[in-house]
Amino acid sequence: MKERYFYPAIFENAHDGINVYFPDLPGALTCAEKNNYEEAFKNAKEALELYMYTLEDEGMEIPVPSNIKPQKENESVVLIEAYMPIVRMDMETRSVNRTVTLPEWLDKRAKEKGVNFSQTLQAALYQQMNLPFTPQKRKSGN
């Protein structure tokens, strides 16, 4: 797997905002508010990172970036980078929500004692799999 990917993105100025798409990556698109190029760039980077992570994770072929030129007056081409070591680490350590079922009396007593359900479940799963337990803090936005 590569450490970095670079792909051209088309930034299209529309009447209602900025549309961003990657001609080499079908379905990789995003947008931003009108004249908010910082948001457009950030969203484009995130879209590329998630797209490339998905391709890698599913073992799919990675397309070769092409040399794209703007086709319309309201378009510009921006080269976007995805630095994958950080993306992979974030994706592999992100927290996910799980629904659990337990008796009401146990839920009530655990709440009274201030039990951290997530940490308790993590510890039990680590123990069940004979892994050393290292609590992970939940990342915001996940």
N, CA, C and O atoms as CSV, one atom per row, in Angstrom:
chain,resi,resn,atom,element,x,y,z
A,1,MET,N,N,0.841,-1.184,0.000
A,1,MET,CA,C,0.000,0.000,0.000
A,1,MET,C,C,0.885,1.245,0.000
A,1,MET,O,O,1.941,1.287,0.630
A,2,LYS,N,N,0.426,2.231,-0.710
A,2,LYS,CA,C,1.168,3.478,-0.810
A,2,LYS,C,C,0.976,4.342,0.435
A,2,LYS,O,O,-0.024,4.241,1.147
A,3,GLU,N,N,1.962,5.183,0.662
A,3,GLU,CA,C,1.881,6.117,1.783
A,3,GLU,C,C,1.041,7.340,1.420
A,3,GLU,O,O,0.319,7.880,2.258
A,4,ARG,N,N,1.142,7.772,0.158
A,4,ARG,CA,C,0.434,8.975,-0.290
A,4,ARG,C,C,-0.223,8.723,-1.643
A,4,ARG,O,O,0.300,8.007,-2.497
A,5,TYR,N,N,-1.379,9.337,-1.800
A,5,TYR,CA,C,-2.062,9.355,-3.095
A,5,TYR,C,C,-2.304,10.817,-3.453
A,5,TYR,O,O,-2.633,11.632,-2.592
A,6,PHE,N,N,-2.140,11.134,-4.728
A,6,PHE,CA,C,-2.425,12.476,-5.241
A,6,PHE,C,C,-3.400,12.326,-6.406
A,6,PHE,O,O,-3.131,11.583,-7.351
A,7,TYR,N,N,-4.525,13.025,-6.341
A,7,TYR,CA,C,-5.513,12.978,-7.418
A,7,TYR,C,C,-6.006,14.377,-7.737
A,7,TYR,O,O,-6.164,15.210,-6.846
A,8,PRO,N,N,-6.246,14.626,-9.017
A,8,PRO,CA,C,-6.822,15.921,-9.379
A,8,PRO,C,C,-8.310,15.949,-9.050
A,8,PRO,O,O,-9.041,14.989,-9.294
A,9,ALA,N,N,-8.735,17.071,-8.492
A,9,ALA,CA,C,-10.154,17.293,-8.195
A,9,ALA,C,C,-10.616,18.497,-9.000
A,9,ALA,O,O,-9.882,19.471,-9.172
A,10,ILE,N,N,-11.831,18.411,-9.481
A,10,ILE,CA,C,-12.443,19.548,-10.166
A,10,ILE,C,C,-13.255,20.336,-9.148
A,10,ILE,O,O,-14.164,19.798,-8.516
A,11,PHE,N,N,-12.922,21.607,-8.993
A,11,PHE,CA,C,-13.695,22.517,-8.152
A,11,PHE,C,C,-14.564,23.330,-9.103
A,11,PHE,O,O,-14.060,24.107,-9.914
A,12,GLU,N,N,-15.864,23.141,-8.992
A,12,GLU,CA,C,-16.809,23.806,-9.879
A,12,GLU,C,C,-17.595,24.854,-9.092
A,12,GLU,O,O,-18.295,24.524,-8.134
A,13,ASN,N,N,-17.477,26.104,-9.497
A,13,ASN,CA,C,-18.238,27.181,-8.870
A,13,ASN,C,C,-19.653,27.170,-9.433
A,13,ASN,O,O,-19.869,27.466,-10.608
A,14,ALA,N,N,-20.601,26.828,-8.589
A,14,ALA,CA,C,-22.008,26.791,-8.987
A,14,ALA,C,C,-22.731,27.965,-8.319
A,14,ALA,O,O,-22.176,28.628,-7.443
A,15,HIS,N,N,-23.953,28.209,-8.735
A,15,HIS,CA,C,-24.706,29.332,-8.164
A,15,HIS,C,C,-24.998,29.155,-6.672
A,15,HIS,O,O,-25.195,30.139,-5.960
A,16,ASP,N,N,-25.026,27.914,-6.199
A,16,ASP,CA,C,-25.372,27.655,-4.801
A,16,ASP,C,C,-24.196,27.170,-3.950
A,16,ASP,O,O,-24.379,26.867,-2.771
A,17,GLY,N,N,-23.000,27.093,-4.524
A,17,GLY,CA,C,-21.853,26.638,-3.741
A,17,GLY,C,C,-20.739,26.131,-4.630
A,17,GLY,O,O,-20.696,26.418,-5.827
A,18,ILE,N,N,-19.839,25.373,-4.028
A,18,ILE,CA,C,-18.710,24.787,-4.753
A,18,ILE,C,C,-18.907,23.272,-4.782
A,18,ILE,O,O,-19.002,22.628,-3.737
A,19,ASN,N,N,-18.967,22.722,-5.974
A,19,ASN,CA,C,-19.043,21.278,-6.139
A,19,ASN,C,C,-17.639,20.764,-6.419
A,19,ASN,O,O,-16.887,21.370,-7.181
A,20,VAL,N,N,-17.290,19.637,-5.794
A,20,VAL,CA,C,-15.966,19.053,-5.974
A,20,VAL,C,C,-16.139,17.595,-6.346
A,20,VAL,O,O,-16.880,16.855,-5.698
A,21,TYR,N,N,-15.437,17.189,-7.410
A,21,TYR,CA,C,-15.457,15.775,-7.778
A,21,TYR,C,C,-14.108,15.359,-8.335
A,21,TYR,O,O,-13.324,16.189,-8.796
A,22,PHE,N,N,-13.853,14.058,-8.284
A,22,PHE,CA,C,-12.609,13.473,-8.756
A,22,PHE,C,C,-12.918,12.658,-10.009
A,22,PHE,O,O,-13.509,11.583,-9.905
A,23,PRO,N,N,-12.535,13.140,-11.185
A,23,PRO,CA,C,-12.859,12.442,-12.426
A,23,PRO,C,C,-12.359,10.990,-12.484
A,23,PRO,O,O,-12.971,10.151,-13.145
A,24,ASP,N,N,-11.254,10.695,-11.799
A,24,ASP,CA,C,-10.689,9.345,-11.823
A,24,ASP,C,C,-11.333,8.401,-10.820
A,24,ASP,O,O,-11.068,7.199,-10.837
A,25,LEU,N,N,-12.184,8.942,-9.940
A,25,LEU,CA,C,-12.754,8.158,-8.848
A,25,LEU,C,C,-14.271,8.294,-8.840
A,25,LEU,O,O,-14.803,9.180,-8.170
A,26,PRO,N,N,-14.974,7.439,-9.567
A,26,PRO,CA,C,-16.438,7.546,-9.654
A,26,PRO,C,C,-17.104,7.531,-8.279
A,26,PRO,O,O,-16.856,6.642,-7.464
A,27,GLY,N,N,-17.940,8.515,-8.043
A,27,GLY,CA,C,-18.666,8.599,-6.780
A,27,GLY,C,C,-17.945,9.389,-5.699
A,27,GLY,O,O,-18.525,9.657,-4.647
A,28,ALA,N,N,-16.691,9.767,-5.936
A,28,ALA,CA,C,-15.964,10.583,-4.953
A,28,ALA,C,C,-16.293,12.034,-5.230
A,28,ALA,O,O,-15.730,12.651,-6.134
A,29,LEU,N,N,-17.209,12.571,-4.445
A,29,LEU,CA,C,-17.608,13.959,-4.637
A,29,LEU,C,C,-18.023,14.566,-3.315
A,29,LEU,O,O,-18.373,13.873,-2.359
A,30,THR,N,N,-17.971,15.880,-3.298
A,30,THR,CA,C,-18.353,16.617,-2.100
A,30,THR,C,C,-18.720,18.032,-2.528
A,30,THR,O,O,-18.765,18.337,-3.719
A,31,CYS,N,N,-18.979,18.881,-1.560
A,31,CYS,CA,C,-19.343,20.264,-1.885
A,31,CYS,C,C,-19.004,21.166,-0.704
A,31,CYS,O,O,-18.596,20.701,0.361
A,32,ALA,N,N,-19.182,22.451,-0.919
A,32,ALA,CA,C,-18.951,23.440,0.137
A,32,ALA,C,C,-19.833,24.646,-0.149
A,32,ALA,O,O,-20.379,24.793,-1.242
A,33,GLU,N,N,-19.960,25.500,0.852
A,33,GLU,CA,C,-20.749,26.724,0.677
A,33,GLU,C,C,-20.080,27.634,-0.347
A,33,GLU,O,O,-18.873,27.562,-0.577
A,34,LYS,N,N,-20.880,28.475,-0.940
A,34,LYS,CA,C,-20.395,29.408,-1.961
A,34,LYS,C,C,-19.213,30.222,-1.425
A,34,LYS,O,O,-19.266,30.774,-0.326
A,35,ASN,N,N,-18.149,30.283,-2.229
A,35,ASN,CA,C,-16.935,31.046,-1.926
A,35,ASN,C,C,-16.151,30.544,-0.713
A,35,ASN,O,O,-15.237,31.229,-0.254
A,36,ASN,N,N,-16.481,29.383,-0.192
A,36,ASN,CA,C,-15.752,28.847,0.960
A,36,ASN,C,C,-14.753,27.794,0.464
A,36,ASN,O,O,-15.003,26.592,0.552
A,37,TYR,N,N,-13.625,28.268,-0.053
A,37,TYR,CA,C,-12.633,27.366,-0.634
A,37,TYR,C,C,-11.901,26.549,0.424
A,37,TYR,O,O,-11.460,25.432,0.154
A,38,GLU,N,N,-11.773,27.096,1.614
A,38,GLU,CA,C,-11.143,26.334,2.694
A,38,GLU,C,C,-11.979,25.092,3.010
A,38,GLU,O,O,-11.439,23.995,3.155
A,39,GLU,N,N,-13.286,25.270,3.116
A,39,GLU,CA,C,-14.188,24.138,3.375
A,39,GLU,C,C,-14.158,23.155,2.209
A,39,GLU,O,O,-14.156,21.942,2.422
A,40,ALA,N,N,-14.136,23.666,0.979
A,40,ALA,CA,C,-14.107,22.801,-0.198
A,40,ALA,C,C,-12.848,21.948,-0.220
A,40,ALA,O,O,-12.905,20.753,-0.509
A,41,PHE,N,N,-11.713,22.563,0.084
A,41,PHE,CA,C,-10.451,21.832,0.102
A,41,PHE,C,C,-10.457,20.764,1.191
A,41,PHE,O,O,-10.059,19.625,0.948
A,42,LYS,N,N,-10.915,21.135,2.406
A,42,LYS,CA,C,-10.989,20.186,3.524
A,42,LYS,C,C,-11.907,19.015,3.183
A,42,LYS,O,O,-11.562,17.859,3.430
A,43,ASN,N,N,-13.064,19.311,2.621
A,43,ASN,CA,C,-14.013,18.256,2.261
A,43,ASN,C,C,-13.466,17.364,1.152
A,43,ASN,O,O,-13.688,16.153,1.159
A,44,ALA,N,N,-12.747,17.963,0.194
A,44,ALA,CA,C,-12.157,17.179,-0.895
A,44,ALA,C,C,-11.110,16.223,-0.346
A,44,ALA,O,O,-11.053,15.062,-0.750
A,45,LYS,N,N,-10.290,16.700,0.562
A,45,LYS,CA,C,-9.254,15.866,1.167
A,45,LYS,C,C,-9.887,14.697,1.914
A,45,LYS,O,O,-9.439,13.557,1.786
A,46,GLU,N,N,-10.923,14.977,2.689
A,46,GLU,CA,C,-11.610,13.923,3.434
A,46,GLU,C,C,-12.268,12.914,2.488
A,46,GLU,O,O,-12.212,11.708,2.728
A,47,ALA,N,N,-12.885,13.404,1.422
A,47,ALA,CA,C,-13.526,12.503,0.452
A,47,ALA,C,C,-12.485,11.586,-0.199
A,47,ALA,O,O,-12.725,10.390,-0.362
A,48,LEU,N,N,-11.337,12.144,-0.569
A,48,LEU,CA,C,-10.281,11.336,-1.179
A,48,LEU,C,C,-9.745,10.311,-0.189
A,48,LEU,O,O,-9.545,9.148,-0.540
A,49,GLU,N,N,-9.514,10.737,1.040
A,49,GLU,CA,C,-8.975,9.811,2.043
A,49,GLU,C,C,-9.924,8.635,2.280
A,49,GLU,O,O,-9.488,7.484,2.309
A,50,LEU,N,N,-11.198,8.914,2.448
A,50,LEU,CA,C,-12.171,7.837,2.689
A,50,LEU,C,C,-12.317,6.932,1.475
A,50,LEU,O,O,-12.449,5.716,1.616
A,51,TYR,N,N,-12.294,7.510,0.301
A,51,TYR,CA,C,-12.410,6.727,-0.931
A,51,TYR,C,C,-11.220,5.781,-1.063
A,51,TYR,O,O,-11.390,4.595,-1.347
A,52,MET,N,N,-10.007,6.313,-0.855
A,52,MET,CA,C,-8.808,5.491,-1.001
A,52,MET,C,C,-8.737,4.424,0.088
A,52,MET,O,O,-8.308,3.300,-0.174
A,53,TYR,N,N,-9.151,4.764,1.302
A,53,TYR,CA,C,-9.166,3.775,2.376
A,53,TYR,C,C,-10.113,2.626,2.019
A,53,TYR,O,O,-9.789,1.457,2.231
A,54,THR,N,N,-11.267,2.964,1.486
A,54,THR,CA,C,-12.237,1.932,1.104
A,54,THR,C,C,-11.679,1.032,0.013
A,54,THR,O,O,-11.820,-0.189,0.088
A,55,LEU,N,N,-11.046,1.618,-1.004
A,55,LEU,CA,C,-10.447,0.806,-2.066
A,55,LEU,C,C,-9.407,-0.148,-1.488
A,55,LEU,O,O,-9.399,-1.335,-1.816
A,56,GLU,N,N,-8.529,0.371,-0.627
A,56,GLU,CA,C,-7.496,-0.474,-0.014
A,56,GLU,C,C,-8.128,-1.569,0.842
A,56,GLU,O,O,-7.758,-2.738,0.735
A,57,ASP,N,N,-9.073,-1.189,1.682
A,57,ASP,CA,C,-9.691,-2.114,2.631
A,57,ASP,C,C,-10.422,-3.246,1.916
A,57,ASP,O,O,-10.442,-4.380,2.394
A,58,GLU,N,N,-11.015,-2.936,0.779
A,58,GLU,CA,C,-11.760,-3.958,0.032
A,58,GLU,C,C,-10.909,-4.639,-1.033
A,58,GLU,O,O,-11.421,-5.451,-1.804
A,59,GLY,N,N,-9.609,-4.318,-1.085
A,59,GLY,CA,C,-8.700,-4.958,-2.032
A,59,GLY,C,C,-8.997,-4.620,-3.477
A,59,GLY,O,O,-8.712,-5.411,-4.376
A,60,MET,N,N,-9.562,-3.460,-3.705
A,60,MET,CA,C,-9.925,-3.068,-5.068
A,60,MET,C,C,-8.734,-2.397,-5.761
A,60,MET,O,O,-7.797,-1.929,-5.114
A,61,GLU,N,N,-8.800,-2.365,-7.069
A,61,GLU,CA,C,-7.742,-1.758,-7.866
A,61,GLU,C,C,-7.722,-0.245,-7.647
A,61,GLU,O,O,-8.767,0.405,-7.615
A,62,ILE,N,N,-6.531,0.295,-7.498
A,62,ILE,CA,C,-6.354,1.733,-7.314
A,62,ILE,C,C,-6.172,2.368,-8.695
A,62,ILE,O,O,-5.200,2.052,-9.382
A,63,PRO,N,N,-7.079,3.255,-9.121
A,63,PRO,CA,C,-6.955,3.887,-10.442
A,63,PRO,C,C,-5.721,4.775,-10.538
A,63,PRO,O,O,-5.285,5.358,-9.546
A,64,VAL,N,N,-5.174,4.870,-11.722
A,64,VAL,CA,C,-4.046,5.759,-11.978
A,64,VAL,C,C,-4.599,7.170,-12.182
A,64,VAL,O,O,-5.536,7.361,-12.956
A,65,PRO,N,N,-4.023,8.159,-11.491
A,65,PRO,CA,C,-4.501,9.537,-11.675
A,65,PRO,C,C,-4.220,10.017,-13.096
A,65,PRO,O,O,-3.170,9.719,-13.665
A,66,SER,N,N,-5.143,10.743,-13.647
A,66,SER,CA,C,-4.966,11.259,-15.004
A,66,SER,C,C,-4.595,12.731,-14.970
A,66,SER,O,O,-4.649,13.379,-13.925
A,67,ASN,N,N,-4.220,13.240,-16.120
A,67,ASN,CA,C,-3.881,14.657,-16.254
A,67,ASN,C,C,-5.144,15.374,-16.721
A,67,ASN,O,O,-5.463,15.374,-17.910
A,68,ILE,N,N,-5.849,15.973,-15.791
A,68,ILE,CA,C,-7.145,16.592,-16.053
A,68,ILE,C,C,-6.968,18.089,-16.271
A,68,ILE,O,O,-6.155,18.735,-15.610
A,69,LYS,N,N,-7.739,18.625,-17.201
A,69,LYS,CA,C,-7.778,20.073,-17.415
A,69,LYS,C,C,-9.229,20.532,-17.257
A,69,LYS,O,O,-10.157,19.786,-17.570
A,70,PRO,N,N,-9.419,21.746,-16.777
A,70,PRO,CA,C,-10.792,22.253,-16.646
A,70,PRO,C,C,-11.483,22.282,-18.004
A,70,PRO,O,O,-10.876,22.635,-19.015
A,71,GLN,N,N,-12.754,21.906,-18.014
A,71,GLN,CA,C,-13.526,21.883,-19.250
A,71,GLN,C,C,-14.412,23.118,-19.401
A,71,GLN,O,O,-14.816,23.470,-20.509
A,72,LYS,N,N,-14.709,23.769,-18.282
A,72,LYS,CA,C,-15.605,24.918,-18.289
A,72,LYS,C,C,-14.930,26.107,-17.622
A,72,LYS,O,O,-13.957,25.952,-16.883
A,73,GLU,N,N,-15.452,27.278,-17.888
A,73,GLU,CA,C,-14.897,28.508,-17.330
A,73,GLU,C,C,-15.026,28.567,-15.810
A,73,GLU,O,O,-14.191,29.173,-15.140
A,74,ASN,N,N,-16.066,27.941,-15.264
A,74,ASN,CA,C,-16.294,27.997,-13.816
A,74,ASN,C,C,-15.597,26.859,-13.061
A,74,ASN,O,O,-15.905,26.624,-11.892
A,75,GLU,N,N,-14.677,26.160,-13.698
A,75,GLU,CA,C,-13.979,25.042,-13.077
A,75,GLU,C,C,-12.490,25.344,-12.901
A,75,GLU,O,O,-11.886,26.090,-13.671
A,76,SER,N,N,-11.931,24.740,-11.867
A,76,SER,CA,C,-10.483,24.757,-11.692
A,76,SER,C,C,-10.064,23.372,-11.196
A,76,SER,O,O,-10.844,22.655,-10.569
A,77,VAL,N,N,-8.822,23.020,-11.493
A,77,VAL,CA,C,-8.295,21.728,-11.075
A,77,VAL,C,C,-7.366,21.948,-9.884
A,77,VAL,O,O,-6.493,22.815,-9.908
A,78,VAL,N,N,-7.576,21.141,-8.838
A,78,VAL,CA,C,-6.756,21.213,-7.638
A,78,VAL,C,C,-6.236,19.811,-7.350
A,78,VAL,O,O,-7.007,18.851,-7.339
A,79,LEU,N,N,-4.930,19.690,-7.118
A,79,LEU,CA,C,-4.350,18.403,-6.771
A,79,LEU,C,C,-4.532,18.185,-5.272
A,79,LEU,O,O,-4.104,19.007,-4.461
A,80,ILE,N,N,-5.169,17.071,-4.911
A,80,ILE,CA,C,-5.474,16.769,-3.508
A,80,ILE,C,C,-4.627,15.576,-3.076
A,80,ILE,O,O,-4.455,14.612,-3.822
A,81,GLU,N,N,-4.099,15.663,-1.849
A,81,GLU,CA,C,-3.264,14.592,-1.300
A,81,GLU,C,C,-4.010,13.851,-0.198
A,81,GLU,O,O,-4.713,14.455,0.611
A,82,ALA,N,N,-3.842,12.523,-0.182
A,82,ALA,CA,C,-4.320,11.690,0.920
A,82,ALA,C,C,-3.100,11.022,1.536
A,82,ALA,O,O,-2.461,10.182,0.902
A,83,TYR,N,N,-2.778,11.393,2.767
A,83,TYR,CA,C,-1.653,10.792,3.497
A,83,TYR,C,C,-2.213,9.621,4.303
A,83,TYR,O,O,-2.836,9.820,5.346
A,84,MET,N,N,-1.992,8.414,3.822
A,84,MET,CA,C,-2.715,7.247,4.295
A,84,MET,C,C,-2.311,6.689,5.658
A,84,MET,O,O,-3.176,6.119,6.323
A,85,PRO,N,N,-1.056,6.809,6.131
A,85,PRO,CA,C,-0.777,6.245,7.458
A,85,PRO,C,C,-1.696,6.807,8.547
A,85,PRO,O,O,-2.163,6.061,9.407
A,86,ILE,N,N,-1.953,8.100,8.516
A,86,ILE,CA,C,-2.837,8.710,9.515
A,86,ILE,C,C,-4.283,8.273,9.288
A,86,ILE,O,O,-5.007,7.992,10.244
A,87,VAL,N,N,-4.705,8.216,8.019
A,87,VAL,CA,C,-6.072,7.793,7.696
A,87,VAL,C,C,-6.302,6.366,8.179
A,87,VAL,O,O,-7.318,6.077,8.811
A,88,ARG,N,N,-5.357,5.473,7.879
A,88,ARG,CA,C,-5.500,4.066,8.297
A,88,ARG,C,C,-5.584,3.950,9.811
A,88,ARG,O,O,-6.424,3.220,10.337
A,89,MET,N,N,-4.706,4.676,10.515
A,89,MET,CA,C,-4.709,4.611,11.967
A,89,MET,C,C,-6.040,5.133,12.531
A,89,MET,O,O,-6.614,4.525,13.434
A,90,ASP,N,N,-6.521,6.254,12.000
A,90,ASP,CA,C,-7.801,6.804,12.467
A,90,ASP,C,C,-8.950,5.841,12.218
A,90,ASP,O,O,-9.804,5.655,13.085
A,91,MET,N,N,-8.978,5.235,11.055
A,91,MET,CA,C,-10.077,4.328,10.714
A,91,MET,C,C,-10.035,3.047,11.543
A,91,MET,O,O,-11.077,2.503,11.907
A,92,GLU,N,N,-8.841,2.575,11.837
A,92,GLU,CA,C,-8.715,1.314,12.555
A,92,GLU,C,C,-8.863,1.468,14.062
A,92,GLU,O,O,-9.054,0.475,14.764
A,93,THR,N,N,-8.778,2.700,14.575
A,93,THR,CA,C,-8.910,2.904,16.016
A,93,THR,C,C,-10.164,3.700,16.383
A,93,THR,O,O,-10.369,4.038,17.549
A,94,ARG,N,N,-10.995,3.997,15.396
A,94,ARG,CA,C,-12.203,4.773,15.692
A,94,ARG,C,C,-13.175,3.944,16.538
A,94,ARG,O,O,-13.178,2.714,16.495
A,95,SER,N,N,-13.967,4.636,17.279
A,95,SER,CA,C,-14.967,3.973,18.112
A,95,SER,C,C,-16.235,3.732,17.306
A,95,SER,O,O,-16.602,4.529,16.442
A,96,VAL,N,N,-16.892,2.625,17.604
A,96,VAL,CA,C,-18.172,2.314,16.976
A,96,VAL,C,C,-19.196,2.081,18.081
A,96,VAL,O,O,-18.846,1.651,19.180
A,97,ASN,N,N,-20.447,2.364,17.787
A,97,ASN,CA,C,-21.524,2.147,18.758
A,97,ASN,C,C,-22.089,0.746,18.596
A,97,ASN,O,O,-22.255,0.255,17.479
A,98,ARG,N,N,-22.384,0.107,19.724
A,98,ARG,CA,C,-23.034,-1.194,19.748
A,98,ARG,C,C,-24.195,-1.113,20.721
A,98,ARG,O,O,-24.101,-0.465,21.763
A,99,THR,N,N,-25.269,-1.761,20.382
A,99,THR,CA,C,-26.417,-1.833,21.280
A,99,THR,C,C,-26.308,-3.134,22.066
A,99,THR,O,O,-26.119,-4.207,21.494
A,100,VAL,N,N,-26.428,-3.022,23.373
A,100,VAL,CA,C,-26.382,-4.221,24.211
A,100,VAL,C,C,-27.687,-4.331,24.996
A,100,VAL,O,O,-28.374,-3.342,25.254
A,101,THR,N,N,-27.994,-5.545,25.357
A,101,THR,CA,C,-29.201,-5.808,26.136
A,101,THR,C,C,-28.788,-6.403,27.471
A,101,THR,O,O,-27.986,-7.336,27.518
A,102,LEU,N,N,-29.335,-5.864,28.561
A,102,LEU,CA,C,-29.074,-6.418,29.881
A,102,LEU,C,C,-30.312,-6.256,30.744
A,102,LEU,O,O,-31.189,-5.445,30.448
A,103,PRO,N,N,-30.373,-7.027,31.800
A,103,PRO,CA,C,-31.547,-6.916,32.673
A,103,PRO,C,C,-31.676,-5.505,33.242
A,103,PRO,O,O,-30.679,-4.845,33.534
A,104,GLU,N,N,-32.902,-5.063,33.391
A,104,GLU,CA,C,-33.161,-3.709,33.872
A,104,GLU,C,C,-32.557,-3.468,35.251
A,104,GLU,O,O,-31.999,-2.403,35.513
A,105,TRP,N,N,-32.671,-4.466,36.135
A,105,TRP,CA,C,-32.131,-4.296,37.485
A,105,TRP,C,C,-30.623,-4.072,37.451
A,105,TRP,O,O,-30.091,-3.293,38.242
A,106,LEU,N,N,-29.923,-4.767,36.519
A,106,LEU,CA,C,-28.475,-4.633,36.412
A,106,LEU,C,C,-28.099,-3.250,35.852
A,106,LEU,O,O,-27.139,-2.624,36.301
A,107,ASP,N,N,-28.868,-2.799,34.878
A,107,ASP,CA,C,-28.654,-1.469,34.305
A,107,ASP,C,C,-28.811,-0.402,35.387
A,107,ASP,O,O,-27.998,0.516,35.493
A,108,LYS,N,N,-29.870,-0.538,36.188
A,108,LYS,CA,C,-30.160,0.438,37.238
A,108,LYS,C,C,-29.033,0.478,38.265
A,108,LYS,O,O,-28.573,1.558,38.636
A,109,ARG,N,N,-28.588,-0.682,38.723
A,109,ARG,CA,C,-27.524,-0.728,39.734
A,109,ARG,C,C,-26.198,-0.200,39.182
A,109,ARG,O,O,-25.459,0.497,39.877
A,110,ALA,N,N,-25.913,-0.538,37.939
A,110,ALA,CA,C,-24.665,-0.061,37.337
A,110,ALA,C,C,-24.675,1.465,37.224
A,110,ALA,O,O,-23.665,2.115,37.495
A,111,LYS,N,N,-25.806,2.032,36.827
A,111,LYS,CA,C,-25.922,3.497,36.738
A,111,LYS,C,C,-25.761,4.134,38.103
A,111,LYS,O,O,-25.108,5.169,38.233
A,112,GLU,N,N,-26.360,3.515,39.139
A,112,GLU,CA,C,-26.233,4.034,40.505
A,112,GLU,C,C,-24.782,4.060,40.964
A,112,GLU,O,O,-24.375,4.948,41.714
A,113,LYS,N,N,-24.003,3.082,40.511
A,113,LYS,CA,C,-22.588,2.977,40.901
A,113,LYS,C,C,-21.678,3.794,39.978
A,113,LYS,O,O,-20.469,3.865,40.200
A,114,GLY,N,N,-22.266,4.417,38.933
A,114,GLY,CA,C,-21.471,5.230,38.018
A,114,GLY,C,C,-20.579,4.413,37.092
A,114,GLY,O,O,-19.503,4.860,36.694
A,115,VAL,N,N,-21.033,3.224,36.759
A,115,VAL,CA,C,-20.242,2.349,35.880
A,115,VAL,C,C,-20.160,2.942,34.473
A,115,VAL,O,O,-21.168,3.377,33.915
A,116,ASN,N,N,-18.961,2.954,33.911
A,116,ASN,CA,C,-18.751,3.368,32.534
A,116,ASN,C,C,-19.001,2.124,31.665
A,116,ASN,O,O,-18.157,1.230,31.602
A,117,PHE,N,N,-20.155,2.071,31.002
A,117,PHE,CA,C,-20.548,0.875,30.247
A,117,PHE,C,C,-19.576,0.564,29.112
A,117,PHE,O,O,-19.213,-0.592,28.898
A,118,SER,N,N,-19.161,1.586,28.396
A,118,SER,CA,C,-18.261,1.361,27.257
A,118,SER,C,C,-16.937,0.769,27.718
A,118,SER,O,O,-16.451,-0.205,27.143
A,119,GLN,N,N,-16.358,1.358,28.753
A,119,GLN,CA,C,-15.067,0.871,29.233
A,119,GLN,C,C,-15.195,-0.536,29.814
A,119,GLN,O,O,-14.309,-1.370,29.632
A,120,THR,N,N,-16.296,-0.795,30.512
A,120,THR,CA,C,-16.510,-2.123,31.095
A,120,THR,C,C,-16.646,-3.178,30.002
A,120,THR,O,O,-16.079,-4.265,30.112
A,121,LEU,N,N,-17.398,-2.859,28.946
A,121,LEU,CA,C,-17.558,-3.799,27.837
A,121,LEU,C,C,-16.224,-4.019,27.129
A,121,LEU,O,O,-15.881,-5.151,26.787
A,122,GLN,N,N,-15.471,-2.940,26.908
A,122,GLN,CA,C,-14.153,-3.085,26.271
A,122,GLN,C,C,-13.258,-4.005,27.096
A,122,GLN,O,O,-12.616,-4.905,26.554
A,123,ALA,N,N,-13.217,-3.777,28.404
A,123,ALA,CA,C,-12.363,-4.589,29.277
A,123,ALA,C,C,-12.775,-6.058,29.215
A,123,ALA,O,O,-11.920,-6.941,29.158
A,124,ALA,N,N,-14.077,-6.320,29.227
A,124,ALA,CA,C,-14.569,-7.702,29.174
A,124,ALA,C,C,-14.209,-8.363,27.838
A,124,ALA,O,O,-13.845,-9.538,27.803
A,125,LEU,N,N,-14.311,-7.606,26.741
A,125,LEU,CA,C,-13.971,-8.161,25.431
A,125,LEU,C,C,-12.474,-8.450,25.317
A,125,LEU,O,O,-12.073,-9.481,24.776
A,126,TYR,N,N,-11.656,-7.537,25.829
A,126,TYR,CA,C,-10.211,-7.782,25.827
A,126,TYR,C,C,-9.897,-9.044,26.627
A,126,TYR,O,O,-9.116,-9.886,26.184
A,127,GLN,N,N,-10.510,-9.172,27.813
A,127,GLN,CA,C,-10.282,-10.343,28.657
A,127,GLN,C,C,-10.739,-11.614,27.947
A,127,GLN,O,O,-10.041,-12.628,27.982
A,128,GLN,N,N,-11.901,-11.568,27.306
A,128,GLN,CA,C,-12.447,-12.724,26.597
A,128,GLN,C,C,-11.494,-13.196,25.485
A,128,GLN,O,O,-11.400,-14.390,25.201
A,129,MET,N,N,-10.796,-12.244,24.866
A,129,MET,CA,C,-9.898,-12.577,23.755
A,129,MET,C,C,-8.442,-12.682,24.196
A,129,MET,O,O,-7.545,-12.780,23.359
A,130,ASN,N,N,-8.202,-12.662,25.514
A,130,ASN,CA,C,-6.852,-12.752,26.069
A,130,ASN,C,C,-5.906,-11.703,25.495
A,130,ASN,O,O,-4.775,-12.008,25.116
A,131,LEU,N,N,-6.388,-10.455,25.438
A,131,LEU,CA,C,-5.589,-9.335,24.959
A,131,LEU,C,C,-5.316,-8.393,26.119
A,131,LEU,O,O,-6.149,-8.279,27.018
A,132,PRO,N,N,-4.163,-7.706,26.129
A,132,PRO,CA,C,-3.932,-6.715,27.184
A,132,PRO,C,C,-4.876,-5.536,26.998
A,132,PRO,O,O,-5.019,-5.020,25.889
A,133,PHE,N,N,-5.507,-5.118,28.060
A,133,PHE,CA,C,-6.511,-4.050,27.977
A,133,PHE,C,C,-5.859,-2.682,28.029
A,133,PHE,O,O,-5.117,-2.366,28.960
A,134,THR,N,N,-6.146,-1.870,27.015
A,134,THR,CA,C,-5.716,-0.484,26.965
A,134,THR,C,C,-6.942,0.341,26.623
A,134,THR,O,O,-7.363,0.355,25.467
A,135,PRO,N,N,-7.532,1.033,27.605
A,135,PRO,CA,C,-8.738,1.825,27.301
A,135,PRO,C,C,-8.452,2.882,26.233
A,135,PRO,O,O,-7.412,3.540,26.256
A,136,GLN,N,N,-9.389,3.031,25.301
A,136,GLN,CA,C,-9.268,4.043,24.248
A,136,GLN,C,C,-10.278,5.123,24.504
A,136,GLN,O,O,-11.445,4.857,24.792
A,137,LYS,N,N,-9.808,6.365,24.393
A,137,LYS,CA,C,-10.722,7.488,24.517
A,137,LYS,C,C,-11.476,7.632,23.221
A,137,LYS,O,O,-10.917,7.453,22.139
A,138,ARG,N,N,-12.734,7.951,23.332
A,138,ARG,CA,C,-13.568,8.150,22.139
A,138,ARG,C,C,-13.160,9.424,21.435
A,138,ARG,O,O,-13.006,10.471,22.063
A,139,LYS,N,N,-12.984,9.330,20.109
A,139,LYS,CA,C,-12.636,10.497,19.315
A,139,LYS,C,C,-13.896,11.275,19.005
A,139,LYS,O,O,-14.942,10.698,18.705
A,140,SER,N,N,-13.788,12.582,19.081
A,140,SER,CA,C,-14.964,13.389,18.784
A,140,SER,C,C,-15.298,13.291,17.316
A,140,SER,O,O,-14.405,13.176,16.475
A,141,GLY,N,N,-16.582,13.335,17.001
A,141,GLY,CA,C,-17.041,13.267,15.625
A,141,GLY,C,C,-17.250,11.866,15.127
A,141,GLY,O,O,-17.659,11.686,13.980
A,142,ASN,N,N,-16.984,10.852,15.947
A,142,ASN,CA,C,-17.205,9.471,15.507
A,142,ASN,C,C,-18.412,8.889,16.175
A,142,ASN,O,O,-18.756,7.733,15.928
